[in-house]
Amino acid sequence: THMSARAASAITALAGHRAVLIPAASDFTPLVLIGGTGQWVDSWTTHVSGFRDRPLLLYETAGQGKVAHDLSDMTLTRHTRDLQAVLAAAGWADRPVDLAGFSFGGCLAMAA
């Protein structure tokens, strides 16, 4: 599956993580999608179009995707810090967000 044009045009780096940040012309709470261990931002391709009215953030955690990370600390504490850094880089540090995750991403969402 190829990433939608909307998402592909938004691929960026946030706090050292490959990410897709898609703004929306609404005041809806932003949604952060966190993939499982083997997922990349591209894994969410078919889901992106369903959230046209919400600001959307997808990012690859340490150990996912195409960016090399130091993998010596793979604890949920480290991943939670990374998530906070990604949210800050997106400008959402002080804004409520909804978190949705699949598999490991779900564990991270609950830990955050």
Biopython code that builds the backbone (N, CA, C, O; Angstrom):
import numpy as np
from Bio.PDB.StructureBuilder import StructureBuilder

atoms = [
    (1, "THR", "N", (0.847, -1.177, 0.000)),
    (1, "THR", "CA", (0.000, 0.000, 0.000)),
    (1, "THR", "C", (0.887, 1.232, 0.000)),
    (1, "THR", "O", (1.866, 1.297, 0.743)),
    (2, "HIS", "N", (0.553, 2.197, -0.819)),
    (2, "HIS", "CA", (1.304, 3.447, -0.847)),
    (2, "HIS", "C", (0.634, 4.453, 0.065)),
    (2, "HIS", "O", (-0.589, 4.471, 0.206)),
    (3, "MET", "N", (1.443, 5.280, 0.674)),
    (3, "MET", "CA", (0.918, 6.307, 1.554)),
    (3, "MET", "C", (0.133, 7.316, 0.744)),
    (3, "MET", "O", (0.520, 7.651, -0.376)),
    (4, "SER", "N", (-0.959, 7.801, 1.293)),
    (4, "SER", "CA", (-1.764, 8.796, 0.601)),
    (4, "SER", "C", (-0.938, 10.041, 0.341)),
    (4, "SER", "O", (0.019, 10.320, 1.064)),
    (5, "ALA", "N", (-1.303, 10.785, -0.682)),
    (5, "ALA", "CA", (-0.582, 12.014, -1.015)),
    (5, "ALA", "C", (-0.614, 12.981, 0.148)),
    (5, "ALA", "O", (0.369, 13.675, 0.407)),
    (6, "ARG", "N", (-1.734, 13.033, 0.853)),
    (6, "ARG", "CA", (-1.871, 13.927, 2.005)),
    (6, "ARG", "C", (-0.832, 13.598, 3.070)),
    (6, "ARG", "O", (-0.191, 14.500, 3.610)),
    (7, "ALA", "N", (-0.662, 12.333, 3.373)),
    (7, "ALA", "CA", (0.291, 11.926, 4.400)),
    (7, "ALA", "C", (1.724, 11.987, 3.893)),
    (7, "ALA", "O", (2.614, 12.434, 4.615)),
    (8, "ALA", "N", (1.958, 11.546, 2.669)),
    (8, "ALA", "CA", (3.319, 11.534, 2.133)),
    (8, "ALA", "C", (3.905, 12.934, 2.071)),
    (8, "ALA", "O", (5.104, 13.111, 2.290)),
    (9, "SER", "N", (3.090, 13.918, 1.781)),
    (9, "SER", "CA", (3.598, 15.283, 1.689)),
    (9, "SER", "C", (3.932, 15.850, 3.061)),
    (9, "SER", "O", (4.590, 16.885, 3.158)),
    (10, "ALA", "N", (3.489, 15.188, 4.118)),
    (10, "ALA", "CA", (3.692, 15.694, 5.466)),
    (10, "ALA", "C", (4.813, 14.966, 6.219)),
    (10, "ALA", "O", (5.033, 15.257, 7.395)),
    (11, "ILE", "N", (5.525, 14.033, 5.582)),
    (11, "ILE", "CA", (6.591, 13.304, 6.275)),
    (11, "ILE", "C", (7.688, 14.287, 6.660)),
    (11, "ILE", "O", (8.159, 15.078, 5.843)),
    (12, "THR", "N", (8.081, 14.213, 7.927)),
    (12, "THR", "CA", (9.071, 15.132, 8.467)),
    (12, "THR", "C", (9.850, 14.408, 9.559)),
    (12, "THR", "O", (9.670, 13.209, 9.770)),
    (13, "ALA", "N", (10.700, 15.131, 10.238)),
    (13, "ALA", "CA", (11.394, 14.603, 11.410)),
    (13, "ALA", "C", (10.997, 15.452, 12.605)),
    (13, "ALA", "O", (11.041, 16.680, 12.549)),
    (14, "LEU", "N", (10.610, 14.790, 13.681)),
    (14, "LEU", "CA", (10.262, 15.473, 14.924)),
    (14, "LEU", "C", (11.057, 14.826, 16.058)),
    (14, "LEU", "O", (10.909, 13.634, 16.327)),
    (15, "ALA", "N", (11.887, 15.611, 16.709)),
    (15, "ALA", "CA", (12.690, 15.125, 17.835)),
    (15, "ALA", "C", (13.468, 13.865, 17.463)),
    (15, "ALA", "O", (13.616, 12.957, 18.281)),
    (16, "GLY", "N", (13.964, 13.812, 16.229)),
    (16, "GLY", "CA", (14.755, 12.678, 15.774)),
    (16, "GLY", "C", (13.969, 11.468, 15.326)),
    (16, "GLY", "O", (14.550, 10.411, 15.081)),
    (17, "HIS", "N", (12.660, 11.599, 15.213)),
    (17, "HIS", "CA", (11.797, 10.494, 14.788)),
    (17, "HIS", "C", (11.141, 10.839, 13.461)),
    (17, "HIS", "O", (10.731, 11.979, 13.241)),
    (18, "ARG", "N", (11.044, 9.851, 12.575)),
    (18, "ARG", "CA", (10.306, 10.037, 11.326)),
    (18, "ARG", "C", (8.832, 10.148, 11.679)),
    (18, "ARG", "O", (8.290, 9.321, 12.412)),
    (19, "ALA", "N", (8.198, 11.174, 11.149)),
    (19, "ALA", "CA", (6.827, 11.456, 11.564)),
    (19, "ALA", "C", (6.016, 12.024, 10.419)),
    (19, "ALA", "O", (6.557, 12.508, 9.425)),
    (20, "VAL", "N", (4.715, 11.953, 10.581)),
    (20, "VAL", "CA", (3.770, 12.596, 9.681)),
    (20, "VAL", "C", (2.890, 13.475, 10.561)),
    (20, "VAL", "O", (2.212, 12.985, 11.465)),
    (21, "LEU", "N", (2.905, 14.761, 10.292)),
    (21, "LEU", "CA", (2.098, 15.720, 11.033)),
    (21, "LEU", "C", (1.139, 16.363, 10.046)),
    (21, "LEU", "O", (1.559, 17.060, 9.122)),
    (22, "ILE", "N", (-0.145, 16.127, 10.245)),
    (22, "ILE", "CA", (-1.158, 16.616, 9.320)),
    (22, "ILE", "C", (-2.089, 17.561, 10.074)),
    (22, "ILE", "O", (-2.867, 17.125, 10.923)),
    (23, "PRO", "N", (-2.010, 18.839, 9.768)),
    (23, "PRO", "CA", (-2.909, 19.785, 10.436)),
    (23, "PRO", "C", (-4.332, 19.641, 9.911)),
    (23, "PRO", "O", (-4.559, 19.041, 8.860)),
    (24, "ALA", "N", (-5.266, 20.186, 10.639)),
    (24, "ALA", "CA", (-6.659, 20.202, 10.202)),
    (24, "ALA", "C", (-7.245, 21.560, 10.544)),
    (24, "ALA", "O", (-6.836, 22.202, 11.512)),
    (25, "ALA", "N", (-8.184, 21.980, 9.758)),
    (25, "ALA", "CA", (-8.836, 23.271, 9.980)),
    (25, "ALA", "C", (-9.997, 23.084, 10.947)),
    (25, "ALA", "O", (-11.156, 23.312, 10.600)),
    (26, "SER", "N", (-9.668, 22.664, 12.164)),
    (26, "SER", "CA", (-10.705, 22.451, 13.169)),
    (26, "SER", "C", (-10.086, 22.612, 14.551)),
    (26, "SER", "O", (-8.867, 22.688, 14.701)),
    (27, "ASP", "N", (-10.933, 22.662, 15.530)),
    (27, "ASP", "CA", (-10.478, 22.725, 16.913)),
    (27, "ASP", "C", (-10.572, 21.370, 17.598)),
    (27, "ASP", "O", (-10.484, 21.293, 18.824)),
    (28, "PHE", "N", (-10.749, 20.307, 16.834)),
    (28, "PHE", "CA", (-10.827, 18.978, 17.417)),
    (28, "PHE", "C", (-9.514, 18.633, 18.118)),
    (28, "PHE", "O", (-8.452, 19.137, 17.755)),
    (29, "THR", "N", (-9.603, 17.784, 19.107)),
    (29, "THR", "CA", (-8.415, 17.313, 19.813)),
    (29, "THR", "C", (-7.530, 16.541, 18.840)),
    (29, "THR", "O", (-8.021, 15.677, 18.113)),
    (30, "PRO", "N", (-6.222, 16.843, 18.818)),
    (30, "PRO", "CA", (-5.318, 16.095, 17.939)),
    (30, "PRO", "C", (-5.287, 14.614, 18.301)),
    (30, "PRO", "O", (-5.469, 14.233, 19.457)),
    (31, "LEU", "N", (-5.055, 13.801, 17.292)),
    (31, "LEU", "CA", (-4.951, 12.356, 17.461)),
    (31, "LEU", "C", (-3.537, 11.916, 17.107)),
    (31, "LEU", "O", (-3.014, 12.258, 16.046)),
    (32, "VAL", "N", (-2.924, 11.149, 18.013)),
    (32, "VAL", "CA", (-1.592, 10.596, 17.791)),
    (32, "VAL", "C", (-1.751, 9.092, 17.612)),
    (32, "VAL", "O", (-2.270, 8.406, 18.492)),
    (33, "LEU", "N", (-1.298, 8.583, 16.464)),
    (33, "LEU", "CA", (-1.347, 7.149, 16.177)),
    (33, "LEU", "C", (0.039, 6.561, 16.389)),
    (33, "LEU", "O", (1.014, 7.024, 15.796)),
    (34, "ILE", "N", (0.126, 5.534, 17.242)),
    (34, "ILE", "CA", (1.409, 4.923, 17.585)),
    (34, "ILE", "C", (1.373, 3.465, 17.145)),
    (34, "ILE", "O", (0.528, 2.693, 17.599)),
    (35, "GLY", "N", (2.273, 3.101, 16.279)),
    (35, "GLY", "CA", (2.291, 1.755, 15.715)),
    (35, "GLY", "C", (2.901, 0.714, 16.623)),
    (35, "GLY", "O", (3.533, 1.027, 17.632)),
    (36, "GLY", "N", (2.697, -0.523, 16.242)),
    (36, "GLY", "CA", (3.311, -1.654, 16.924)),
    (36, "GLY", "C", (4.772, -1.778, 16.526)),
    (36, "GLY", "O", (5.269, -1.016, 15.697)),
    (37, "THR", "N", (5.442, -2.731, 17.116)),
    (37, "THR", "CA", (6.886, -2.881, 16.954)),
    (37, "THR", "C", (7.329, -2.918, 15.499)),
    (37, "THR", "O", (8.330, -2.289, 15.154)),
    (38, "GLY", "N", (6.628, -3.621, 14.649)),
    (38, "GLY", "CA", (7.060, -3.756, 13.253)),
    (38, "GLY", "C", (6.456, -2.738, 12.300)),
    (38, "GLY", "O", (6.614, -2.861, 11.085)),
    (39, "GLN", "N", (5.768, -1.738, 12.829)),
    (39, "GLN", "CA", (5.090, -0.787, 11.948)),
    (39, "GLN", "C", (5.926, 0.465, 11.688)),
    (39, "GLN", "O", (6.781, 0.850, 12.485)),
    (40, "TRP", "N", (5.649, 1.076, 10.554)),
    (40, "TRP", "CA", (6.225, 2.357, 10.173)),
    (40, "TRP", "C", (5.055, 3.322, 10.025)),
    (40, "TRP", "O", (3.899, 2.904, 10.090)),
    (41, "VAL", "N", (5.338, 4.593, 9.830)),
    (41, "VAL", "CA", (4.240, 5.537, 9.614)),
    (41, "VAL", "C", (3.416, 5.110, 8.405)),
    (41, "VAL", "O", (2.212, 5.360, 8.356)),
    (42, "ASP", "N", (4.046, 4.476, 7.442)),
    (42, "ASP", "CA", (3.351, 4.022, 6.241)),
    (42, "ASP", "C", (2.267, 2.981, 6.556)),
    (42, "ASP", "O", (1.345, 2.789, 5.765)),
    (43, "SER", "N", (2.378, 2.316, 7.701)),
    (43, "SER", "CA", (1.405, 1.296, 8.083)),
    (43, "SER", "C", (0.014, 1.872, 8.324)),
    (43, "SER", "O", (-0.975, 1.142, 8.281)),
    (44, "TRP", "N", (-0.067, 3.166, 8.573)),
    (44, "TRP", "CA", (-1.334, 3.802, 8.885)),
    (44, "TRP", "C", (-2.005, 4.401, 7.646)),
    (44, "TRP", "O", (-3.021, 5.086, 7.768)),
    (45, "THR", "N", (-1.456, 4.155, 6.474)),
    (45, "THR", "CA", (-1.931, 4.762, 5.234)),
    (45, "THR", "C", (-3.445, 4.705, 5.061)),
    (45, "THR", "O", (-4.080, 5.722, 4.782)),
    (46, "THR", "N", (-4.008, 3.547, 5.224)),
    (46, "THR", "CA", (-5.441, 3.402, 4.958)),
    (46, "THR", "C", (-6.308, 4.074, 6.011)),
    (46, "THR", "O", (-7.504, 4.270, 5.792)),
    (47, "HIS", "N", (-5.724, 4.429, 7.150)),
    (47, "HIS", "CA", (-6.487, 5.027, 8.236)),
    (47, "HIS", "C", (-6.482, 6.557, 8.193)),
    (47, "HIS", "O", (-7.375, 7.191, 8.757)),
    (48, "VAL", "N", (-5.503, 7.149, 7.541)),
    (48, "VAL", "CA", (-5.337, 8.604, 7.549)),
    (48, "VAL", "C", (-6.557, 9.327, 6.992)),
    (48, "VAL", "O", (-6.965, 10.351, 7.541)),
    (49, "SER", "N", (-7.139, 8.822, 5.928)),
    (49, "SER", "CA", (-8.260, 9.525, 5.293)),
    (49, "SER", "C", (-9.492, 9.583, 6.202)),
    (49, "SER", "O", (-10.361, 10.431, 6.000)),
    (50, "GLY", "N", (-9.579, 8.713, 7.179)),
    (50, "GLY", "CA", (-10.717, 8.714, 8.084)),
    (50, "GLY", "C", (-10.678, 9.803, 9.141)),
    (50, "GLY", "O", (-11.630, 9.969, 9.904)),
    (51, "PHE", "N", (-9.583, 10.541, 9.188)),
    (51, "PHE", "CA", (-9.416, 11.568, 10.215)),
    (51, "PHE", "C", (-9.195, 12.945, 9.604)),
    (51, "PHE", "O", (-8.359, 13.708, 10.089)),
    (52, "ARG", "N", (-9.915, 13.266, 8.572)),
    (52, "ARG", "CA", (-9.716, 14.536, 7.862)),
    (52, "ARG", "C", (-9.988, 15.758, 8.721)),
    (52, "ARG", "O", (-9.407, 16.817, 8.484)),
    (53, "ASP", "N", (-10.859, 15.633, 9.715)),
    (53, "ASP", "CA", (-11.251, 16.788, 10.521)),
    (53, "ASP", "C", (-10.400, 16.979, 11.765)),
    (53, "ASP", "O", (-10.597, 17.943, 12.505)),
    (54, "ARG", "N", (-9.461, 16.082, 12.006)),
    (54, "ARG", "CA", (-8.640, 16.159, 13.216)),
    (54, "ARG", "C", (-7.183, 16.376, 12.870)),
    (54, "ARG", "O", (-6.685, 15.802, 11.902)),
    (55, "PRO", "N", (-6.485, 17.202, 13.651)),
    (55, "PRO", "CA", (-5.022, 17.230, 13.504)),
    (55, "PRO", "C", (-4.509, 15.826, 13.819)),
    (55, "PRO", "O", (-5.002, 15.171, 14.737)),
    (56, "LEU", "N", (-3.535, 15.377, 13.069)),
    (56, "LEU", "CA", (-3.094, 13.986, 13.152)),
    (56, "LEU", "C", (-1.575, 13.923, 13.199)),
    (56, "LEU", "O", (-0.888, 14.631, 12.463)),
    (57, "LEU", "N", (-1.061, 13.067, 14.076)),
    (57, "LEU", "CA", (0.375, 12.841, 14.173)),
    (57, "LEU", "C", (0.630, 11.345, 14.192)),
    (57, "LEU", "O", (0.046, 10.617, 14.995)),
    (58, "LEU", "N", (1.497, 10.894, 13.315)),
    (58, "LEU", "CA", (1.981, 9.524, 13.309)),
    (58, "LEU", "C", (3.488, 9.622, 13.452)),
    (58, "LEU", "O", (4.107, 10.486, 12.830)),
    (59, "TYR", "N", (4.088, 8.767, 14.246)),
    (59, "TYR", "CA", (5.550, 8.797, 14.325)),
    (59, "TYR", "C", (6.081, 7.392, 14.585)),
    (59, "TYR", "O", (5.371, 6.513, 15.075)),
    (60, "GLU", "N", (7.342, 7.213, 14.245)),
    (60, "GLU", "CA", (7.993, 5.919, 14.439)),
    (60, "GLU", "C", (8.780, 5.966, 15.739)),
    (60, "GLU", "O", (9.641, 6.826, 15.923)),
    (61, "THR", "N", (8.482, 5.044, 16.633)),
    (61, "THR", "CA", (9.205, 4.972, 17.896)),
    (61, "THR", "C", (10.603, 4.410, 17.651)),
    (61, "THR", "O", (10.889, 3.883, 16.576)),
    (62, "ALA", "N", (11.455, 4.525, 18.639)),
    (62, "ALA", "CA", (12.801, 3.938, 18.536)),
    (62, "ALA", "C", (12.666, 2.455, 18.222)),
    (62, "ALA", "O", (11.917, 1.737, 18.885)),
    (63, "GLY", "N", (13.385, 2.008, 17.222)),
    (63, "GLY", "CA", (13.318, 0.607, 16.809)),
    (63, "GLY", "C", (12.389, 0.366, 15.635)),
    (63, "GLY", "O", (12.384, -0.726, 15.067)),
    (64, "GLN", "N", (11.604, 1.363, 15.261)),
    (64, "GLN", "CA", (10.718, 1.249, 14.103)),
    (64, "GLN", "C", (11.299, 2.038, 12.942)),
    (64, "GLN", "O", (12.107, 2.946, 13.135)),
    (65, "GLY", "N", (10.885, 1.688, 11.751)),
    (65, "GLY", "CA", (11.123, 2.530, 10.590)),
    (65, "GLY", "C", (12.549, 2.645, 10.111)),
    (65, "GLY", "O", (13.369, 1.744, 10.283)),
    (66, "LYS", "N", (12.818, 3.789, 9.502)),
    (66, "LYS", "CA", (14.055, 3.995, 8.757)),
    (66, "LYS", "C", (15.125, 4.778, 9.504)),
    (66, "LYS", "O", (16.239, 4.917, 8.999)),
    (67, "VAL", "N", (14.820, 5.295, 10.692)),
    (67, "VAL", "CA", (15.774, 6.110, 11.431)),
    (67, "VAL", "C", (16.499, 5.243, 12.450)),
    (67, "VAL", "O", (15.874, 4.503, 13.210)),
    (68, "ALA", "N", (17.823, 5.342, 12.457)),
    (68, "ALA", "CA", (18.617, 4.593, 13.436)),
    (68, "ALA", "C", (18.579, 5.326, 14.776)),
    (68, "ALA", "O", (18.831, 6.529, 14.845)),
    (69, "HIS", "N", (18.264, 4.595, 15.825)),
    (69, "HIS", "CA", (18.227, 5.141, 17.178)),
    (69, "HIS", "C", (19.134, 4.309, 18.069)),
    (69, "HIS", "O", (19.423, 3.152, 17.763)),
    (70, "ASP", "N", (19.577, 4.890, 19.158)),
    (70, "ASP", "CA", (20.272, 4.143, 20.190)),
    (70, "ASP", "C", (19.249, 3.201, 20.825)),
    (70, "ASP", "O", (18.255, 3.655, 21.392)),
    (71, "LEU", "N", (19.484, 1.924, 20.733)),
    (71, "LEU", "CA", (18.528, 0.942, 21.217)),
    (71, "LEU", "C", (18.950, 0.317, 22.546)),
    (71, "LEU", "O", (18.429, -0.726, 22.938)),
    (72, "SER", "N", (19.892, 0.954, 23.236)),
    (72, "SER", "CA", (20.371, 0.389, 24.494)),
    (72, "SER", "C", (19.326, 0.510, 25.608)),
    (72, "SER", "O", (19.369, -0.253, 26.573)),
    (73, "ASP", "N", (18.402, 1.445, 25.488)),
    (73, "ASP", "CA", (17.325, 1.612, 26.463)),
    (73, "ASP", "C", (16.007, 1.556, 25.698)),
    (73, "ASP", "O", (15.644, 2.507, 25.006)),
    (74, "MET", "N", (15.302, 0.452, 25.823)),
    (74, "MET", "CA", (14.035, 0.285, 25.115)),
    (74, "MET", "C", (12.878, 0.164, 26.100)),
    (74, "MET", "O", (11.884, -0.505, 25.821)),
    (75, "THR", "N", (13.013, 0.817, 27.255)),
    (75, "THR", "CA", (11.975, 0.761, 28.275)),
    (75, "THR", "C", (10.800, 1.658, 27.904)),
    (75, "THR", "O", (10.928, 2.560, 27.076)),
    (76, "LEU", "N", (9.647, 1.395, 28.530)),
    (76, "LEU", "CA", (8.493, 2.265, 28.315)),
    (76, "LEU", "C", (8.788, 3.679, 28.803)),
    (76, "LEU", "O", (8.271, 4.647, 28.245)),
    (77, "THR", "N", (9.607, 3.805, 29.832)),
    (77, "THR", "CA", (9.993, 5.133, 30.322)),
    (77, "THR", "C", (10.695, 5.917, 29.226)),
    (77, "THR", "O", (10.397, 7.093, 29.015)),
    (78, "ARG", "N", (11.618, 5.281, 28.532)),
    (78, "ARG", "CA", (12.323, 5.944, 27.432)),
    (78, "ARG", "C", (11.358, 6.315, 26.316)),
    (78, "ARG", "O", (11.411, 7.426, 25.788)),
    (79, "HIS", "N", (10.472, 5.383, 25.952)),
    (79, "HIS", "CA", (9.517, 5.650, 24.869)),
    (79, "HIS", "C", (8.536, 6.759, 25.253)),
    (79, "HIS", "O", (8.113, 7.540, 24.400)),
    (80, "THR", "N", (8.178, 6.824, 26.532)),
    (80, "THR", "CA", (7.298, 7.897, 26.993)),
    (80, "THR", "C", (8.005, 9.248, 26.877)),
    (80, "THR", "O", (7.400, 10.232, 26.451)),
    (81, "ARG", "N", (9.281, 9.295, 27.253)),
    (81, "ARG", "CA", (10.070, 10.537, 27.086)),
    (81, "ARG", "C", (10.142, 10.923, 25.614)),
    (81, "ARG", "O", (9.985, 12.094, 25.267)),
    (82, "ASP", "N", (10.378, 9.941, 24.752)),
    (82, "ASP", "CA", (10.438, 10.215, 23.310)),
    (82, "ASP", "C", (9.103, 10.782, 22.818)),
    (82, "ASP", "O", (9.083, 11.745, 22.051)),
    (83, "LEU", "N", (7.995, 10.188, 23.256)),
    (83, "LEU", "CA", (6.676, 10.681, 22.864)),
    (83, "LEU", "C", (6.495, 12.125, 23.306)),
    (83, "LEU", "O", (6.004, 12.950, 22.536)),
    (84, "GLN", "N", (6.882, 12.439, 24.527)),
    (84, "GLN", "CA", (6.771, 13.811, 25.021)),
    (84, "GLN", "C", (7.608, 14.768, 24.177)),
    (84, "GLN", "O", (7.182, 15.890, 23.903)),
    (85, "ALA", "N", (8.797, 14.328, 23.766)),
    (85, "ALA", "CA", (9.662, 15.166, 22.919)),
    (85, "ALA", "C", (9.043, 15.372, 21.540)),
    (85, "ALA", "O", (9.110, 16.470, 20.988)),
    (86, "VAL", "N", (8.447, 14.329, 20.985)),
    (86, "VAL", "CA", (7.781, 14.432, 19.682)),
    (86, "VAL", "C", (6.594, 15.393, 19.775)),
    (86, "VAL", "O", (6.403, 16.234, 18.897)),
    (87, "LEU", "N", (5.800, 15.268, 20.837)),
    (87, "LEU", "CA", (4.661, 16.178, 21.026)),
    (87, "LEU", "C", (5.134, 17.624, 21.164)),
    (87, "LEU", "O", (4.509, 18.536, 20.622)),
    (88, "ALA", "N", (6.225, 17.836, 21.880)),
    (88, "ALA", "CA", (6.774, 19.189, 22.026)),
    (88, "ALA", "C", (7.239, 19.723, 20.679)),
    (88, "ALA", "O", (6.989, 20.883, 20.352)),
    (89, "ALA", "N", (7.914, 18.884, 19.895)),
    (89, "ALA", "CA", (8.395, 19.308, 18.571)),
    (89, "ALA", "C", (7.237, 19.631, 17.636)),
    (89, "ALA", "O", (7.366, 20.468, 16.742)),
    (90, "ALA", "N", (6.107, 18.965, 17.845)),
    (90, "ALA", "CA", (4.915, 19.226, 17.024)),
    (90, "ALA", "C", (4.166, 20.478, 17.503)),
    (90, "ALA", "O", (3.237, 20.941, 16.840)),
    (91, "GLY", "N", (4.575, 21.020, 18.654)),
    (91, "GLY", "CA", (3.887, 22.174, 19.216)),
    (91, "GLY", "C", (2.681, 21.796, 20.052)),
    (91, "GLY", "O", (1.817, 22.634, 20.314)),
    (92, "TRP", "N", (2.614, 20.538, 20.474)),
    (92, "TRP", "CA", (1.463, 20.037, 21.219)),
    (92, "TRP", "C", (1.789, 19.696, 22.667)),
    (92, "TRP", "O", (1.018, 18.979, 23.304)),
    (93, "ALA", "N", (2.895, 20.178, 23.207)),
    (93, "ALA", "CA", (3.309, 19.809, 24.565)),
    (93, "ALA", "C", (2.274, 20.190, 25.614)),
    (93, "ALA", "O", (2.074, 19.453, 26.579)),
    (94, "ASP", "N", (1.620, 21.321, 25.439)),
    (94, "ASP", "CA", (0.662, 21.803, 26.431)),
    (94, "ASP", "C", (-0.780, 21.669, 25.974)),
    (94, "ASP", "O", (-1.676, 22.315, 26.516)),
    (95, "ARG", "N", (-0.997, 20.827, 24.975)),
    (95, "ARG", "CA", (-2.330, 20.654, 24.411)),
    (95, "ARG", "C", (-2.803, 19.228, 24.673)),
    (95, "ARG", "O", (-2.032, 18.284, 24.499)),
    (96, "PRO", "N", (-4.045, 19.058, 25.084)),
    (96, "PRO", "CA", (-4.546, 17.683, 25.232)),
    (96, "PRO", "C", (-4.530, 16.969, 23.878)),
    (96, "PRO", "O", (-4.862, 17.564, 22.853)),
    (97, "VAL", "N", (-4.149, 15.715, 23.882)),
    (97, "VAL", "CA", (-4.166, 14.898, 22.670)),
    (97, "VAL", "C", (-4.808, 13.562, 23.006)),
    (97, "VAL", "O", (-4.790, 13.121, 24.155)),
    (98, "ASP", "N", (-5.373, 12.928, 21.995)),
    (98, "ASP", "CA", (-5.845, 11.556, 22.125)),
    (98, "ASP", "C", (-4.758, 10.652, 21.573)),
    (98, "ASP", "O", (-4.182, 10.939, 20.523)),
    (99, "LEU", "N", (-4.473, 9.565, 22.271)),
    (99, "LEU", "CA", (-3.481, 8.594, 21.835)),
    (99, "LEU", "C", (-4.177, 7.309, 21.435)),
    (99, "LEU", "O", (-5.048, 6.822, 22.155)),
    (100, "ALA", "N", (-3.802, 6.759, 20.296)),
    (100, "ALA", "CA", (-4.311, 5.462, 19.855)),
    (100, "ALA", "C", (-3.122, 4.649, 19.387)),
    (100, "ALA", "O", (-2.328, 5.112, 18.570)),
    (101, "GLY", "N", (-3.001, 3.456, 19.896)),
    (101, "GLY", "CA", (-1.864, 2.633, 19.523)),
    (101, "GLY", "C", (-2.284, 1.212, 19.221)),
    (101, "GLY", "O", (-3.322, 0.729, 19.674)),
    (102, "PHE", "N", (-1.450, 0.566, 18.445)),
    (102, "PHE", "CA", (-1.648, -0.833, 18.088)),
    (102, "PHE", "C", (-0.530, -1.645, 18.714)),
    (102, "PHE", "O", (0.639, -1.295, 18.558)),
    (103, "SER", "N", (-0.853, -2.708, 19.408)),
    (103, "SER", "CA", (0.109, -3.611, 20.011)),
    (103, "SER", "C", (1.043, -2.829, 20.935)),
    (103, "SER", "O", (0.581, -2.246, 21.916)),
    (104, "PHE", "N", (2.358, -2.805, 20.642)),
    (104, "PHE", "CA", (3.279, -2.037, 21.488)),
    (104, "PHE", "C", (2.845, -0.580, 21.589)),
    (104, "PHE", "O", (2.979, 0.030, 22.650)),
    (105, "GLY", "N", (2.335, -0.023, 20.520)),
    (105, "GLY", "CA", (1.854, 1.365, 20.551)),
    (105, "GLY", "C", (0.749, 1.554, 21.555)),
    (105, "GLY", "O", (0.647, 2.614, 22.171)),
    (106, "GLY", "N", (-0.086, 0.542, 21.735)),
    (106, "GLY", "CA", (-1.143, 0.606, 22.742)),
    (106, "GLY", "C", (-0.560, 0.607, 24.145)),
    (106, "GLY", "O", (-1.045, 1.327, 25.018)),
    (107, "CYS", "N", (0.479, -0.194, 24.370)),
    (107, "CYS", "CA", (1.152, -0.191, 25.680)),
    (107, "CYS", "C", (1.754, 1.177, 25.963)),
    (107, "CYS", "O", (1.660, 1.688, 27.079)),
    (108, "LEU", "N", (2.374, 1.766, 24.945)),
    (108, "LEU", "CA", (2.977, 3.079, 25.102)),
    (108, "LEU", "C", (1.904, 4.132, 25.369)),
    (108, "LEU", "O", (2.089, 4.997, 26.225)),
    (109, "ALA", "N", (0.805, 4.071, 24.660)),
    (109, "ALA", "CA", (-0.290, 5.027, 24.871)),
    (109, "ALA", "C", (-0.818, 4.942, 26.296)),
    (109, "ALA", "O", (-1.114, 5.967, 26.910)),
    (110, "MET", "N", (-0.938, 3.725, 26.828)),
    (110, "MET", "CA", (-1.422, 3.580, 28.201)),
    (110, "MET", "C", (-0.377, 4.040, 29.215)),
    (110, "MET", "O", (-0.729, 4.586, 30.261)),
    (111, "ALA", "N", (0.890, 3.826, 28.919)),
    (111, "ALA", "CA", (1.960, 4.242, 29.837)),
    (111, "ALA", "C", (2.112, 5.756, 29.880)),
    (111, "ALA", "O", (2.502, 6.322, 30.902)),
    (112, "ALA", "N", (1.802, 6.404, 28.765)),
    (112, "ALA", "CA", (1.953, 7.867, 28.689)),
    (112, "ALA", "C", (0.854, 8.528, 29.470)),
    (112, "ALA", "O", (0.796, 9.755, 29.536)),
]
sb = StructureBuilder()
sb.init_structure("model")
sb.init_model(0)
sb.init_chain("A")
sb.init_seg("    ")
for serial, (resi, resn, name, xyz) in enumerate(atoms, 1):
    if name == "N":
        sb.init_residue(resn, " ", resi, " ")
    sb.init_atom(name, np.array(xyz, "f"), 0.0, 1.0, " ", f" {name:<3s}", serial, name[0])
structure = sb.get_structure()
